[in-house]
């Protein structure tokens, strides 16, 4: 089945952030997310899952084990298991990105705050 934002399961998180499950299985997860300006996710890590974030629009600020990495539109970043990370939108426009997790990150998240 073809997937898009119209037929994907949608959820809300954080402060007005949205996500759409484009693929949801135990072995692989593909989510499109939208973060408004001045929003962030809680710092956390995954015990098993590795993730790849691919920025579609805007600029993402990642904190990875206390280092700051800026990722622009049409760039991506791989985050391995056990890596403490946080994504932030410090810009003035919406941040849109894909997050691909293998295996799924559901139930595999340890929050730091």
Secondary structure, DSSP 8 states (H G I E B T S, - for coil): ----TTTSEEEEETTTEEEEEEEE-SS-EEEEEEE-TTEE---EEESS-EEEEEEEESEEEEEETTEEEEEETT-EEEE-TT--EEEEE-SSS-EEEEEEEES--TT-EEE--
